[in-house]
Amino acid sequence: MDSWRKIKQSFSFCIYFVVLSHHGTKSFEQATAEGDIIIGGLFPIHESVNVTVNYDGSENQICDRFSTANLVQSLIMVQALEEINQKQELGNLTLGYLILDSCGDVTTALRKIPSFMKGNCNTSAQQSSPVLAVIGGYYSEIAIAVTRLLNLEYIPEISYGATSGLLSDKTRFPSFMRTVPQDDHQARAISEILDNNGWTWVGVLTTDGEYGRYITERLWYYTNQKGICFAFTSVLPDDLNDYSLGKSIESTVKTIIDNENVSVIVSFAKPDHMMYIFQKLLNDPQGTRRVWLASDIWSQSPEILNTKKHTLSDIGTIIGVTFKSGNTTKLERYLDDLDENPNHHKNNPFLSTFLKLHGLTSSEELKTMIYPSAVFSIELAVKAIAQAVEDLCTDRDCKTKRLSPLELRGALRKAKFHMDGKNYSFDPHGDLNAEYDIILWNQTSESLDVHDIVAHYSILQSSLTFISQEGNVTSKCTDSCQPGYSKTSVSGQPHCCYQCEPCFKEFESNLNILMILCSSKCLPRKIDFLKWGDVYLIVLLSFTSLGAVLTIVVGIIFLAHWNTPVVRSSVGPISILLLLSLMITFTSVILFGGPPNSYQCQARQVVFGLSFTLCVSCIMVKSFKIVLAFEFDPDTQNVLKKLYKPYLIIAVCMAGQVVIVTTWLVLSPPSTDSEITKDNMKLIFCNEKLIPAFGAMLAYIGLLALICFGVAYKGRKLPDSYNDAKFITFAMLIYFISWIMFGPVYVNVTDKYIPAVEMVVILISAYGILFCQFFTKCYIILCKKEANTEKSFRRDIRNYSRDRKGSEDELSSKGIENPICVLKYVISN
């Protein structure tokens, strides 16, 4: 019963094919070559059909708009098949072909398809070899209709150009395969190109066919995710002989001209559509600045522009998306041989007609219409079929036991074939996902070069890699908002069209989005200050910690050797007070780092000012002490003795600084402030506010330091055991130099490193005092113990006294104290 049903179904199909194939009175032109296995080819050698209606209601259909490029594509298939036969890649099996012209029309294609299938309906003993597979058609609209019909006999169709995503559905199109990626990938590649160049306001040209509808929908999906908007979408009739085509072209051209701020147009139209549009845009003064993003359907069709009258610059820049390019060398040699070998066109009326019309220049004209992407796709389809046949016929005599289309379809799904050293296979959807090439059209002296590859798009990685970058072209609905402004939506407009409104002071525009589009909202500004993790602050804090540790170590050494002459001659209690003040000074440095606050701003200057005042006051007392001890004039010595009250001097000096900082804190205390930097960040810093008070604090310390310097300079030639004066002089010089440099640097630095400048100066001053006042003494205490004795001190004083003018007797006669008593005075006090 099942067998009878199948026979009945096959008989019905054959009747349908016969009726369809005999509709009309004229036979179809076809290119043929005999072989054991016949491969069908369906190419739009003519790109449209002109239909006229007779008086009796019958129709005359004439294919027009001959396409040299599509003729070349049919010859790619012929050349690939002949090469397989010549190399005997299938052993004693030969491949033949039957090539038909679809005329770029669905109805015409369906009327011709039974020619591929009539062998399967012929039940005579002398039937011809059936067509086991078909390469084509190029357009998705045609491929969808053709594969439905071919599937009635399980004949696989391998397209080299139909890219509609619908054809990936194997439930609806089980016999369809292709050697090109589907349009979803191309739409994503185009969206990446737009996004990469910052083109957010684009126009779209498409057709009302299956290809145009699907890829436009997918492009909208991907561009919408990237914040890219369509300024307009113009839909053209897919049928080139549609009566409304002229009006649609006029309307599209008007739309393009009216949208002056649209510099980038994505086009999914056919080559003829673009030819008509360019003809009408040639006189548009804005044309030269436009960028045309061409889909695979016309990206390698230079014939659309008449280069004899116009140049590429007249219409702008054309960037095209094409399928992976193949090697054209073998095809070029094949075309060169056409004139010499009549067998190439004996059974090919399409080629014969072309050769007769063009004569000796035929080969050259054909070679100018070679599309490298078509070479790859068509040759790969032939390779796939040949590999499937080889797989099936390895353990089988396919000359006597013929293959069926169903067997070949199954083998194609599993086949692993190779070309140019790479392996390929169809995925479960019947797709072959190679990469895309991005090309840039260039004007040469005689023609257009449409083969300059500037980028690659990887489908597997969804990544765009540029080899070279095109110039800067802007295509936006609204210019990007300036820093400090955010975009606000405009009623009735897409999100790419907006107004720029100023942000509040505490906010900033989103600069990350601004680089691509514009900020969509005001965000809190990024706050900047001298952070704890900043490498400069880490270095300064490291030196601060080292200084504090060294101060503690020196203090321990002094306390451990408290009763030695070195410590006692250094005025031990005053030295400990000096070390304490240095410790506080080092601690104050920490207050200059981290996020500022009002308490920190006030504390850091006050702590530093008071601690360093105490430090300089102690040094001043030590200076007076040494000069007093070696002053041999009795009148002067008596005055100095009355004035020398060490702790009172320190208290008075500190009181002066306390008055200054108290006045500062009462009238206008330091507090946090902020400003907007060049990087559009909010810089938080301490504002000293009352600059005269800040200056007075520093000047007061400077005045005390100057007194120290003067007094110490007077005693610079004292004995080596009392060389404090010399080192005090050095310490004060270091202080003066560092703070003189501080002024201009502090005024000119404007970023977060302003506190670091003062930190550096404080550290230099503190280290200068620590090294000059204590390190030499620590060296004598620890390493030269023989010098840390009263005997050594007495010898130094005696030598010093001997070098002065006059003898001790002369000095005594004048009532001057014996210098030897100096030692006792210094040590006891």
VOGU-3710 file (C-alpha; in Angstrom, 3 decimals, decimal comma):
1> mdswrkikqs> 0,000/0,000/0,000  2,872/2,399/0,942  4,691/1,597/-2,303  1,565/2,381/-4,318  1,164/5,707/-2,464  4,749/6,686/-3,289  4,300/5,747/-6,969  1,105/7,759/-7,113  2,759/10,752/-5,444  5,736/10,628/-7,824
11> fsfciyfvvl> 3,394/10,375/-10,818  1,505/13,477/-9,627  4,768/15,367/-9,256  5,820/14,456/-12,757  2,510/15,646/-14,240  2,998/18,949/-12,354  6,527/19,293/-13,707  5,459/18,582/-17,264  2,669/21,165/-17,110  4,950/23,746/-15,540
21> shhgtksfeq> 7,812/23,147/-17,941  5,545/23,476/-20,982  3,880/26,683/-19,836  4,608/29,127/-22,654  5,692/28,421/-26,189  9,407/29,190/-26,126  12,111/26,795/-24,965  14,729/27,935/-22,471  18,376/28,484/-23,278  20,676/26,240/-21,314
31> ataegdiiig> 24,378/25,443/-21,122  25,145/21,728/-20,978  28,003/19,254/-20,762  27,704/15,482/-20,590  28,923/13,457/-17,645  28,187/10,497/-15,431  26,825/12,830/-12,782  25,049/16,026/-13,785  25,212/19,134/-11,610  22,623/21,844/-12,122
41> glfpihesvn> 23,445/25,536/-12,106  20,983/28,397/-11,640  22,441/31,869/-12,301  20,798/35,284/-12,916  22,616/35,766/-16,215  19,836/38,202/-17,017  18,667/40,231/-14,023  15,040/40,896/-14,845  12,096/39,827/-16,999  10,111/42,087/-19,289
51> vtvnydgsen> 6,515/40,853/-19,535  4,176/41,939/-22,329  0,531/40,887/-22,728  -0,816/39,915/-26,141  -4,302/40,675/-27,433  -5,422/37,159/-26,641  -4,336/37,550/-23,014  -1,209/35,451/-23,355  2,080/36,738/-22,004  5,455/37,170/-23,623
61> qicdrfstan> 8,371/37,027/-21,212  11,759/38,289/-22,325  14,773/38,205/-20,029  16,669/41,498/-20,125  19,485/43,348/-18,311  22,259/40,952/-19,288  24,863/40,676/-16,505  28,431/39,980/-17,512  29,370/39,462/-13,863  26,763/36,720/-13,445
71> lvqslimvqa> 27,866/35,068/-16,703  31,362/34,924/-15,232  29,922/33,305/-12,119  28,410/30,523/-14,207  31,821/30,034/-15,828  33,387/29,649/-12,355  31,246/26,548/-11,938  32,157/25,262/-15,398  35,884/25,784/-14,822  35,773/24,046/-11,419
81> leeinqkqel> 33,926/21,012/-12,851  36,276/20,719/-15,823  39,296/20,892/-13,527  37,964/17,969/-11,463  37,440/15,929/-14,634  40,894/16,773/-15,994  42,596/15,786/-12,746  40,390/12,674/-12,513  39,693/13,427/-8,890  36,681/11,057/-9,073
91> gnltlgylil> 38,479/8,281/-10,932  36,535/7,134/-13,991  33,515/9,239/-13,062  32,960/12,525/-14,879  30,894/15,518/-13,860  28,593/17,223/-16,341  26,419/20,286/-15,923  23,117/21,842/-16,870  23,094/25,609/-16,395  19,901/27,683/-16,554
101> dscgdvttal> 19,225/31,409/-16,416  16,890/32,432/-13,578  16,614/35,944/-15,038  16,518/37,245/-11,450  12,819/36,370/-11,291  11,082/33,832/-9,034  8,381/32,852/-11,525  10,864/32,381/-14,373  13,108/30,297/-12,141  10,209/28,029/-11,133
111> rkipsfmkgn> 9,254/27,502/-14,768  12,779/26,344/-15,575  13,406/24,161/-12,531  11,579/21,098/-14,009  14,492/20,894/-16,483  16,590/19,758/-13,542  14,036/17,164/-12,567  12,623/15,702/-15,771  15,247/12,989/-15,797  13,806/11,707/-12,567
121> cntsaqqssp> 10,356/11,428/-14,111  11,473/9,677/-17,287  10,664/6,007/-16,966  12,105/4,937/-20,318  15,101/2,660/-20,476  17,227/5,270/-22,289  16,654/8,047/-19,735  19,348/10,680/-19,297  21,347/11,108/-16,090  19,310/13,031/-13,534
131> vlaviggyys> 20,551/16,250/-11,936  21,714/15,224/-8,471  22,410/18,702/-7,057  21,927/22,358/-8,022  24,314/25,248/-7,430  22,322/28,489/-7,079  20,221/30,568/-6,976  21,884/33,751/-6,022  18,958/35,702/-4,519  17,238/34,522/-1,349
141> eiaiavtrll> 13,784/35,116/-2,790  14,533/32,742/-5,660  16,417/30,218/-3,522  13,472/29,861/-1,125  11,037/29,078/-3,926  13,436/26,826/-5,850  14,497/24,702/-2,878  10,860/23,999/-2,014  10,364/22,589/-5,505  13,664/20,695/-5,628
151> nleyipeisy> 12,916/19,152/-2,251  10,028/17,267/-3,831  12,723/14,924/-5,150  15,267/15,599/-2,346  17,606/17,392/-4,756  20,047/19,443/-2,671  20,484/23,092/-3,546  23,805/24,749/-2,645  23,556/28,511/-2,937  26,570/30,771/-3,359
161> gatsgllsdk> 24,694/33,963/-2,522  21,312/33,404/-0,811  21,888/34,658/2,718  18,432/34,938/4,287  18,364/33,572/7,806  15,075/31,786/7,104  16,940/29,252/4,975  18,784/27,982/8,042  15,560/26,344/9,197  16,086/22,692/8,168
171> trfpsfmrtv> 12,511/21,785/9,087  11,210/24,035/6,313  14,186/23,812/3,946  15,817/20,404/4,452  17,510/20,328/1,030  19,063/23,795/1,191  22,747/24,434/1,883  25,059/27,342/1,182  28,709/28,270/1,058  28,138/31,786/2,391
181> pqddhqarai> 27,169/33,000/5,869  23,602/33,914/6,589  22,562/37,567/6,853  22,409/37,656/10,629  26,205/37,593/10,617  26,440/40,286/7,953  24,061/42,522/9,891  26,247/42,117/12,959  29,386/42,871/10,931  27,823/46,075/9,564
191> seildnngwt> 26,759/47,142/13,060  30,360/46,643/14,226  31,625/48,849/11,389  29,152/51,586/12,322  29,991/51,304/15,995  33,732/51,241/15,373  33,540/54,536/13,483  31,060/56,213/15,829  28,356/56,480/13,149  25,139/56,701/15,156
201> wvgvlttdge> 22,760/58,359/12,687  22,493/56,380/9,442  20,161/55,909/6,529  19,124/52,495/5,206  18,203/51,492/1,662  16,597/48,091/1,234  14,161/46,143/-0,938  10,791/44,551/-0,329  12,194/41,085/-1,075  12,983/38,382/1,443
211> ygryiterlw> 16,658/39,328/1,583  15,982/43,027/2,180  13,323/42,501/4,822  15,317/39,987/6,846  18,710/41,719/6,897  17,174/45,115/7,651  15,348/43,654/10,638  18,551/42,020/11,916  20,578/45,220/11,410  18,018/47,176/13,427
221> yytnqkgicf> 18,298/44,582/16,199  22,091/44,872/16,495  22,361/48,633/15,981  19,662/49,275/18,551  21,817/47,492/21,130  24,710/49,835/20,309  22,680/53,038/20,451  22,694/53,541/16,677  19,578/54,983/15,054  18,056/54,847/11,571
231> aftsvlpddl> 17,437/58,353/10,275  15,327/56,872/7,487  14,605/53,543/5,822  13,767/53,608/2,101  12,233/50,437/0,656  12,627/49,817/-3,088  10,752/47,233/-5,202  12,794/44,039/-5,448  11,544/43,519/-9,010  13,569/45,749/-11,343
241> ndyslgksie> 10,635/45,927/-13,807  8,148/47,010/-11,161  6,101/49,925/-12,490  6,653/51,911/-9,268  10,448/51,621/-9,348  10,983/55,051/-10,900  8,901/56,843/-8,270  10,606/54,882/-5,495  14,026/55,919/-6,794  12,945/59,581/-6,957
251> stvktiidne> 11,535/59,438/-3,436  14,677/57,760/-2,089  16,975/60,335/-3,681  14,896/63,169/-2,210  15,068/61,573/1,234  18,853/61,254/1,008  19,289/64,892/-0,053  16,892/66,227/2,600  18,764/64,467/5,425  21,904/66,571/5,267
261> nvsvivsfak> 23,229/65,383/8,629  23,140/61,744/7,509  26,617/61,084/6,151  26,480/57,276/6,207  23,996/55,169/4,254  23,743/51,384/4,505  22,392/49,832/1,321  20,937/46,357/0,748  19,638/47,313/-2,681  20,547/45,558/-5,929
271> pdhmmyifqk> 23,286/46,870/-8,231  20,768/48,322/-10,692  19,012/50,157/-7,887  22,292/51,756/-6,864  23,133/52,650/-10,448  19,870/54,625/-10,778  20,361/56,321/-7,391  23,948/57,348/-8,121  22,953/58,777/-11,485  20,550/61,144/-9,742
281> llndpqgtrr> 22,926/62,031/-6,898  25,903/62,976/-9,063  24,980/66,673/-8,995  24,369/66,758/-5,235  27,068/68,979/-3,630  26,825/66,960/-0,419  27,578/63,718/-2,234  31,333/63,830/-1,837  31,171/63,584/1,970  28,864/60,564/2,099
291> vwlasdiwsq> 29,940/57,086/3,048  28,073/54,200/1,421  28,161/50,914/3,279  27,453/48,268/0,647  26,143/44,808/1,449  27,408/41,743/-0,386  24,739/42,114/-3,061  26,464/45,085/-4,751  29,752/45,603/-2,912  31,730/44,216/-5,875
301> speilntkkh> 29,730/45,760/-8,729  31,842/48,590/-10,157  29,692/48,702/-13,280  27,055/50,708/-11,381  29,174/53,845/-11,850  29,998/55,150/-15,301  33,661/55,989/-14,849  33,884/57,541/-18,303  31,763/60,483/-17,157  32,220/60,519/-13,393
311> tlsdigtiig> 34,638/59,457/-10,677  34,164/57,774/-7,338  34,683/61,069/-5,522  31,460/62,375/-7,085  29,399/60,063/-4,895  31,666/59,747/-1,855  33,283/56,761/-0,200  32,116/53,168/-0,650  32,909/50,522/1,944  31,693/47,044/1,094
321> vtfksgnttk> 31,024/43,801/2,935  31,923/40,757/0,854  32,232/37,058/1,380  35,633/35,465/1,750  37,733/35,956/-1,382  39,054/33,116/-3,489  42,059/32,696/-5,765  41,201/34,032/-9,233  44,359/32,878/-11,033  42,948/29,643/-12,488
331> lerylddlde> 39,766/31,375/-13,627  41,723/34,123/-15,364  43,747/31,519/-17,291  40,512/29,755/-18,212  38,986/32,980/-19,559  42,129/33,737/-21,556  41,685/30,380/-23,296  38,071/30,959/-24,356  38,832/32,359/-27,812  41,205/29,525/-28,673
341> npnhhknnpf> 38,996/26,645/-27,557  35,533/26,611/-29,206  34,508/23,619/-27,061  34,162/25,990/-24,151  31,135/27,637/-25,665  29,820/25,056/-28,141  26,945/24,064/-25,821  26,799/27,366/-23,952  24,514/29,836/-25,773  25,033/32,490/-23,059
351> lstflklhgl> 28,765/32,525/-23,604  28,500/32,181/-27,386  26,294/35,248/-27,636  28,654/37,265/-25,500  31,716/36,256/-27,525  30,025/37,170/-30,794  29,078/40,599/-29,507  32,450/41,498/-27,998  34,874/39,760/-30,320  38,574/39,982/-29,493
361> tsseelktmi> 38,055/41,895/-26,225  35,749/39,255/-24,729  38,270/37,682/-22,370  39,459/41,007/-20,982  35,926/42,210/-20,364  35,029/38,957/-18,633  38,092/39,191/-16,403  37,101/42,667/-15,230  33,872/41,144/-13,886  35,512/38,508/-11,678
371> ypsavfsiel> 34,330/38,748/-8,083  36,857/36,981/-5,798  34,115/36,244/-3,272  32,040/34,467/-5,939  35,112/32,443/-6,964  35,438/31,184/-3,403  31,737/30,421/-2,842  31,012/28,702/-6,173  34,247/26,733/-6,309  33,646/25,577/-2,743
381> avkaiaqave> 30,139/24,382/-3,668  31,630/22,299/-6,495  34,266/20,898/-4,121  31,546/19,930/-1,631  29,580/18,018/-4,260  32,684/16,291/-5,600  33,694/15,207/-2,087  30,202/13,852/-1,349  30,260/11,871/-4,616  33,714/10,515/-3,762
391> dlctdrdckt> 32,521/9,455/-0,305  29,530/7,605/-1,767  31,408/5,970/-4,627  34,427/4,719/-2,701  32,890/1,232/-2,245  30,416/1,399/-5,070  30,377/1,485/-8,862  28,428/4,657/-9,471  28,468/4,161/-13,242  26,190/1,136/-13,019
401> krlsplelrg> 24,462/1,851/-9,740  23,372/5,422/-9,998  23,293/7,754/-7,063  20,039/9,275/-5,904  19,603/12,917/-4,859  18,612/11,774/-1,375  21,870/9,857/-0,984  23,879/12,840/-2,161  22,041/15,179/0,228  22,910/12,943/3,163
411> alrkakfhmd> 26,544/12,712/2,071  26,784/16,500/1,683  25,678/17,030/5,274  28,543/14,809/6,476  31,183/15,761/3,915  34,463/17,323/4,924  36,006/19,028/1,931  39,021/21,231/1,473  40,209/24,072/-0,720  43,382/26,165/-0,715
421> gknysfdphg> 44,763/24,182/2,191  41,779/24,653/4,512  39,060/22,204/5,566  35,359/23,033/5,432  32,036/21,387/6,251  28,384/22,355/6,582  27,013/22,976/10,061  23,693/21,403/11,218  21,843/24,310/9,587  23,444/23,686/6,227
431> dlnaeydiil> 25,502/26,885/6,553  29,207/27,341/6,014  30,408/30,198/8,200  33,552/31,643/6,665  34,660/35,178/7,510  33,729/38,432/5,766  36,146/40,735/3,987  35,597/44,490/4,310  36,659/46,298/1,146  37,216/49,914/0,181
441> wnqtsesldv> 36,517/51,097/-3,353  39,384/53,007/-4,962  39,496/55,092/-8,110  42,245/54,121/-10,533  43,213/55,970/-13,676  40,995/53,817/-15,884  38,506/52,025/-13,651  37,355/51,224/-10,137  39,265/48,867/-7,871  36,783/47,007/-5,659
451> hdivahysil> 39,201/44,459/-4,228  41,111/46,507/-1,637  40,555/44,612/1,628  40,761/46,948/4,662  39,347/44,691/7,389  38,186/41,200/8,265  35,172/40,132/10,289  35,389/36,821/12,117  32,022/35,117/12,536  33,286/32,673/15,156
461> qssltfisqe> 34,726/35,471/17,322  32,244/38,200/16,305  35,189/40,562/15,974  36,176/43,213/13,453  39,874/43,615/12,674  40,954/46,599/10,585  43,989/46,425/8,330  43,733/50,136/7,558  41,351/52,825/8,790  39,225/55,150/6,663
471> gnvtskctds> 39,283/58,885/7,280  37,248/60,652/9,917  33,590/60,965/8,898  30,891/62,101/11,309  27,284/60,965/11,040  25,212/61,991/14,043  21,756/63,412/14,564  23,085/65,768/17,243  26,664/66,798/17,949  28,122/65,199/21,056
481> cqpgysktsv> 27,477/67,085/24,270  30,461/68,926/25,691  31,833/67,946/29,107  29,528/69,267/31,804  26,417/68,704/29,690  24,074/65,736/29,413  21,624/64,761/26,730  17,899/65,029/27,285  15,384/63,360/25,015  13,281/65,351/22,582
491> sgqphccyqc> 9,622/64,431/22,314  8,813/62,558/19,128  12,478/61,999/18,198  14,622/58,817/18,381  17,091/58,538/21,226  19,993/59,557/18,952  18,409/63,023/18,642  18,620/65,015/21,867  19,323/68,354/23,478  22,383/69,111/25,589
501> epcfkefesn> 21,529/70,468/29,030  24,167/71,654/31,541  24,877/69,404/34,508  24,830/70,687/38,061  28,197/71,668/39,526  28,511/68,477/41,536  27,894/66,301/38,513  29,610/65,561/35,243  28,605/64,105/31,889  29,489/60,477/31,281
511> lnilmilcss> 32,721/60,776/29,291  32,849/57,053/28,493  29,570/57,268/26,616  30,522/60,685/25,257  33,369/59,128/23,284  30,820/57,183/21,249  27,521/59,011/21,535  26,929/61,524/24,256  26,172/61,251/27,915  22,660/60,077/28,613
521> kclprkidfl> 22,656/61,474/32,141  24,611/63,504/34,646  26,710/61,367/36,946  28,455/62,374/40,172  31,901/63,604/39,223  34,830/61,394/39,977  36,566/62,740/43,065  40,322/63,189/43,000  42,765/63,729/45,847  46,112/62,396/47,027
531> kwgdvylivl> 45,018/58,828/47,727  46,742/56,484/50,137  47,465/54,071/47,310  49,188/56,713/45,175  52,783/55,692/44,535  54,090/59,177/45,360  52,291/59,240/48,705  53,559/55,760/49,505  57,134/56,890/48,886  56,710/60,012/51,044
541> lsftslgavl> 55,099/58,045/53,863  57,968/55,566/53,704  60,468/58,386/54,260  58,235/59,742/57,031  58,243/56,394/58,805  62,005/56,076/58,383  62,511/59,558/59,856  60,325/58,749/62,857  62,188/55,488/63,496  65,575/57,201/63,252
551> tivvgiifla> 64,391/59,898/65,694  63,405/57,247/68,222  66,735/55,449/67,767  68,672/58,685/68,356  66,619/59,376/71,480  67,400/55,934/72,849  71,128/56,408/72,169  71,132/59,790/73,957  69,275/58,438/76,985  71,601/55,425/77,178
561> hwntpvvrss> 74,657/57,731/77,196  73,118/60,558/79,176  76,101/61,355/81,375  78,711/61,403/78,612  80,356/64,712/77,575  78,864/64,569/74,066  75,292/64,423/75,355  75,887/66,937/78,154  77,633/69,387/75,811  74,615/69,106/73,491
571> vgpisillll> 72,395/70,348/76,315  70,789/66,956/76,941  67,269/68,052/78,022  66,988/70,507/75,143  68,139/67,786/72,718  65,420/65,437/73,942  62,870/68,222/73,513  64,261/68,802/70,022  63,875/65,096/69,173  60,288/65,194/70,448
581> slmitftsvi> 59,509/68,163/68,202  61,044/66,337/65,217  58,865/63,299/65,941  55,760/65,498/65,912  56,958/67,150/62,683  57,341/63,770/60,993  53,876/62,797/62,264  52,335/65,975/60,832  53,355/64,837/57,328  50,777/62,029/57,512
591> lfggppnsyq> 47,992/64,624/57,812  48,729/65,886/54,276  47,617/62,615/52,604  44,290/60,866/52,079  40,798/62,353/51,599  40,793/65,888/53,048  38,316/67,057/55,677  38,011/70,317/57,596  39,548/68,998/60,836  42,469/67,500/58,950
601> cqarqvvfgl> 43,025/70,731/56,996  43,224/72,736/60,225  45,289/70,199/62,165  48,013/69,623/59,588  49,156/73,240/59,357  48,793/73,885/63,094  50,674/70,728/64,096  53,450/71,401/61,623  53,715/75,102/62,519  53,917/74,544/66,272
611> sftlcvscim> 56,158/71,466/66,147  58,664/73,034/63,799  58,627/76,277/65,801  59,515/74,215/68,873  62,250/72,511/66,859  63,835/75,792/65,722  63,444/77,297/69,211  65,427/74,435/70,728  68,168/74,910/68,157  68,220/78,635/68,953
621> vksfkivlaf> 68,733/77,878/72,660  71,593/75,513/71,837  73,186/78,177/69,636  73,037/80,748/72,425  74,457/78,222/74,888  77,532/77,497/72,802  78,274/81,134/71,976  77,817/82,068/75,624  80,286/79,399/76,769  83,029/80,669/74,450
631> efdpdtqnvl> 82,426/84,372/74,808  85,532/85,717/76,653  84,530/89,372/76,836  83,224/89,842/80,413  80,716/92,583/79,592  79,176/90,652/76,754  79,232/87,461/78,758  77,373/89,074/81,653  74,644/90,366/79,340  74,255/86,963/77,665
641> kklykpylii> 74,089/85,194/81,008  71,207/87,438/82,079  69,369/86,820/78,806  70,034/83,095/78,658  66,860/81,554/80,081  66,433/78,461/77,821  62,936/77,381/78,729  61,666/80,939/78,857  63,116/81,565/75,387  61,378/78,466/74,071
651> avcmagqvvi> 58,090/79,480/75,702  58,247/83,002/74,269  59,027/81,708/70,765  56,182/79,214/70,983  53,794/81,890/72,259  54,373/83,984/69,157  53,447/81,095/66,884  50,437/80,200/69,034  49,103/83,745/68,560  49,497/83,473/64,789
661> vttwlvlspp> 47,778/80,090/64,379  45,023/80,996/66,873  44,244/84,154/64,939  44,206/82,091/61,750  41,821/79,495/63,154  39,488/82,131/64,618  39,259/84,469/61,641  39,254/82,066/58,690  40,328/78,494/59,409  41,485/76,181/56,615
671> stdseitkdn> 38,735/73,966/55,201  38,043/71,607/52,309  37,340/73,047/48,891  36,943/71,667/45,362  37,506/72,620/41,759  36,996/71,023/38,354  40,221/69,856/36,756  41,129/69,719/33,077  40,191/66,043/33,159  36,688/67,043/34,280
681> mklifcnekl> 37,235/65,535/37,729  36,326/67,068/41,069  39,565/67,820/42,927  39,140/67,914/46,715  41,834/69,900/48,512  42,504/71,977/51,625  42,000/75,693/51,107  44,239/77,661/53,471  41,848/80,617/52,965  43,691/83,248/55,031
691> ipafgamlay> 46,870/83,184/52,992  48,492/86,046/55,007  48,133/83,948/58,163  49,669/80,941/56,406  52,488/83,168/55,201  52,945/84,673/58,674  53,288/81,193/60,190  55,998/80,257/57,735  57,671/83,683/58,007  57,792/83,423/61,800
701> igllalicfg> 59,559/80,074/61,574  61,875/81,598/58,989  62,675/84,506/61,318  63,631/82,140/64,137  65,700/80,094/61,706  67,464/83,250/60,540  68,379/84,123/64,145  69,678/80,596/64,645  71,729/80,904/61,502  73,246/84,234/62,588
711> vaykgrklpd> 74,147/83,064/66,048  75,491/79,727/64,801  77,520/81,429/62,097  79,233/83,517/64,779  80,401/80,344/66,517  81,377/78,398/63,411  85,122/78,324/64,395  84,677/76,772/67,851  86,573/73,586/68,842  85,719/70,349/67,046
721> syndakfitf> 84,129/68,992/70,193  81,725/71,938/70,023  81,007/71,948/66,328  77,246/72,206/66,854  77,330/75,743/65,496  78,775/74,547/62,213  76,093/71,876/61,803  73,326/74,253/62,886  74,468/76,524/60,065  74,184/73,651/57,571
731> amliyfiswi> 70,754/72,648/58,895  69,405/76,179/58,570  70,840/76,514/55,056  69,015/73,322/54,054  65,841/74,753/55,584  66,147/78,065/53,723  66,896/76,447/50,360  63,997/73,982/50,594  61,418/76,589/51,594  62,628/79,111/49,024
741> mfgpvyvnvt> 62,022/76,423/46,369  58,653/75,624/47,926  57,155/79,012/47,067  57,165/78,959/43,247  56,480/75,216/43,074  53,492/75,508/45,423  52,012/78,339/43,374  52,371/76,541/40,018  51,190/73,059/40,986  47,408/72,846/40,582
751> dkyipavemv> 46,460/69,200/40,874  46,179/66,673/43,670  49,927/66,758/44,282  49,887/70,215/45,941  50,029/68,580/49,448  52,920/66,404/48,267  55,000/69,539/47,603  54,696/70,704/51,210  55,285/67,152/52,448  58,576/66,999/50,556
761> vilisaygil> 59,754/70,349/51,972  58,849/69,372/55,550  60,708/66,074/55,206  63,805/67,764/53,773  63,836/70,290/56,639  63,317/67,626/59,314  65,935/65,291/57,873  68,383/68,202/57,598  68,072/68,933/61,321  68,135/65,251/62,298
771> fcqfftkcyi> 71,281/64,530/60,295  73,195/67,717/61,141  72,307/67,848/64,842  72,446/64,230/65,893  74,094/61,826/63,458  77,644/63,117/64,060  77,113/62,878/67,813  75,732/59,351/67,493  78,779/58,451/65,454  81,140/59,721/68,220
781> ilckkeante> 79,088/57,973/70,924  79,011/54,618/69,149  82,176/54,526/67,047  84,702/56,997/68,614  84,312/56,457/72,322  87,822/57,837/72,986  86,561/61,249/71,855  83,595/61,090/74,237  85,693/61,907/77,379  86,380/65,019/79,458
791> ksfrrdirny> 90,087/64,682/78,690  89,417/64,880/74,951  87,109/67,873/75,410  89,698/69,642/77,626  92,409/69,138/75,020  90,245/70,629/72,271  89,486/73,697/74,381  93,130/74,193/75,317  94,176/74,035/71,672  91,408/76,450/70,751
801> srdrkgsede> 92,487/78,897/73,433  96,141/78,715/72,363  95,191/79,642/68,811  93,405/82,812/69,879  95,328/86,103/69,957  97,135/86,667/73,280  98,067/84,237/75,986  96,000/83,055/78,944  97,953/85,434/81,200  97,045/88,379/78,995
811> lsskgienpi> 93,415/87,332/79,042  93,460/86,936/82,844  95,037/90,352/83,296  92,011/91,746/81,491  89,691/89,891/83,850  88,672/87,295/81,317  87,722/83,880/82,631  90,147/81,015/82,135  89,040/79,054/79,060  89,507/75,799/80,912
821> cvlkyvisn> 86,527/76,774/83,013  84,443/76,753/79,868  84,382/72,974/79,923  83,064/72,895/83,450  80,463/75,544/82,611  79,206/73,800/79,543  79,044/70,339/81,049  77,560/71,491/84,348  74,860/73,471/82,625
//
